Amino acid sequence: MKWTRVGSVLLIAALLAGCGLLVVGWEFPSPTSDMIQIGKTTKADLTRFFGEPYQVGIDSGDLTWSWFYGRKQSQGEVTKELTVRFDAQGIVKSYSFRSNLPEDMARLK
């Protein structure tokens, strides 16, 4: 039964890739300067703004959360990634955002 599910997922992924569309992660709003404030924004705030993180981890001893969205289609690939580092109290210590989505490129250039 387990292998049937895995096989089904792989078959769907292959079919989507064959159609020229492959999506990784899930869409989330691109952050603005008022959404994330170092020393103020909490984990609960981030979850409310962006949903559950796509990945969690540790960077230099600090807890990190990441949101990622990528879409590959016949015209090319677009991605965006938000990574947030927290202090010991769960408050934003630092963050980075990268994107090549046309709307973000226009806004942040």
C-alpha positions, 0 to 999 in steps of 0.5 A: 500500500505504501509503495502504491502511494509513493508510485502515485506521487511520482507518476503525478510529478512526472506527468506535471513535469511532462506538461511543462509545469512543476511547482515546489513549495507553496505560494506566500505573500512577498514581505514588505518592510512593515511585515517583519521588524527585527526585535519585534516580530514573533513566530505567531506574526510570521505564521499569520502573514505567511502560513506554516514554514516550508522548512525549519532548521538551525543556523549558527545556533539560532532557530530558522524558518524558511518559506519557499515557492518555485515554479518551473514552466516552459517559459522558465523558472521563478522562485522566491525564498524567505528565511528568518532567524530567531533569538532565544525568545522566538523574536525575529533576529534577522531575515532575508528575502530573494525572488525573481518573480517579475512583481518582486523584481520591479518592486525591489530593483 
